[in-house]
Amino acid sequence: MSDKELRQLVIDELEYEPSIDAADIGVAAENGVVTLSGHVSDYAQKTAAERAAWRVKGVRGIAQEIEVRLSGDKKRNDDEIAQRALSILAWNTTIPSAGIRVQVSGGWVTLSGNVSWNYQRRAAENEIRKLGGVTGVTNDIRLTTEVQASDLKRRIQEALKRHAEIEAGAVHVDVRADGTVRLDGHVDNWSEMQAVERAVWAAPGVRVIEDNLIFN
């Protein structure tokens, strides 16, 4: 597939996605790497645009350069965003909000603290993305669950074998004592890579993933 064809496919997917106003998003493609530029009116659209681009067959990498430009009626004071962030985290029963701290600067939210599971960490970030006035999110929440590296590796390998959408034999797993999981090997597409990461994050004790998987 040529760069011109890939660029057009990404443009088509962005315009097809109903949650995105793609009028001010620019797309460039070179050797399978897509650059998204321009601006959108909220952070949720920025993340949706990246997900839409990854769905396109042939995309091997993304450079995310979209800027969030809030209109006057969508701008919020940092203290207001912080209060709303704490409230929305408290309402979500899957998130241990007492262990999470929120810092806001210029609409950019930084989350810190400790939780036991990655799904709690991701849920906290996803809730913040929905808030009006947010221009970006940094997720510095740490995972505290500890487990033996050998046991963790076994659990991950077994999980990969159970997933029908994953070719487990093509993925090599290495686990360090600090809970860092390194993934090497190859996958067929972005969806399979995401499936591998989800399976790994579901294992208790995973703190960091170093994803070195490549597309076939």
PELIN-V198420 format. One record per run of one state. SS is the DSSP state (@ for helix, = for strand, . for the rest). FROM is the first residue (numbers start at 1). TO is the last residue. Records with the same first field share a line. If there is no record, write none. Layout:
BEGIN
SS = FROM-TO  FROM-TO
END
This chain:
BEGIN
. = 1-2  17-21  31-32  41-42  55-60  65-66  69-71  75-77  92-96  106-107  116-117  130-135  140-141  144-148  163-167  176-179  188-189  202-207  212-213  216-216
@ = 3-16  22-24  43-54  72-74  78-91  97-99  118-129  149-162  168-170  190-201
= = 25-30  33-40  61-64  67-68  100-105  108-115  136-139  142-143  171-175  180-187  208-211  214-215
END
